[in-house]
């Protein structure tokens, strides 16, 4: 695993990518450079869903490392449970990733079945377009 700083940079960069790409997409759409067809909407859904998943997965090591760094900062590094968690932080992170992946293996097919990725759906944000 990377350091806390590297994980913070990765998570922040993914969040920034989501925000910046949404802003760019809105500007391009408003200027008429991005068509309102189902292919571009599907591409945007897939790209943003992928970025969302990457952001979610990257936040897990960041949170685990932040909690453990906080425990060390307040002087609890000698507590048995904290010492054990620090030694096993990679396994903790992988366990969270496995649980989330198991949930996605159930949720994504259900979302596809319910039409989440269908091109005729309105914007997922609930904001009605013109």
Secondary structure as GFF3:
##gff-version 3
##sequence-region A 1 130
A	DSSP	alpha_helix	4	30	.	.	.	ID=ss1
A	DSSP	alpha_helix	38	73	.	.	.	ID=ss2
A	DSSP	alpha_helix	80	87	.	.	.	ID=ss3
A	DSSP	alpha_helix	89	113	.	.	.	ID=ss4
###
